[in-house]
Amino acid sequence: MSCSVALLLLFAWGCKKHPAAIAELTKADGAVERQEGAGAWGGASVGTKYFLGDAARTAEKPAELTLAGGKAVIKMDPFTTL
């Protein structure tokens, strides 16, 4: 019995839940930045994933974020912050 409990605890420890991305940068016609939570802004390239609490902003060209599940796209105009 104690072996079963130890295996369950080991399994639970190894299966830490990672946050799921809520969007992905799928198109960038110019510079796009990502802010992780309240951190500093940094460059973002196509394929960058965005998580709850992150922000995205564009410079002089538009970009697109595809929401998780792929059923909706957010089209960002130039000089937009989300």
C-alpha positions, 0 to 999 in steps of 0.5 A: 500500500505504501508503495502505491502512495509513493508512486501516486505522490511521485506521479503528482509531483512530476505532473506540475500544471503549466499555464496554457497559452491564451494566444499566439503571434501568427502574423507580424508586418513589423515590430511587435513586443510582448510584456510578461506580466508587469515585466519589461517589454521585449521583442516578439517574433511569429510563434511567440505565445501569450499567457494570461497577464501578458500584453502585446503591442505593435509599432508602425505596422499591423500584427495578428494574434490567434486565440487558443483553439484557433477559432478567433484572430485579433487583428492589431492595428499599428500602435496598438497595445493589448 
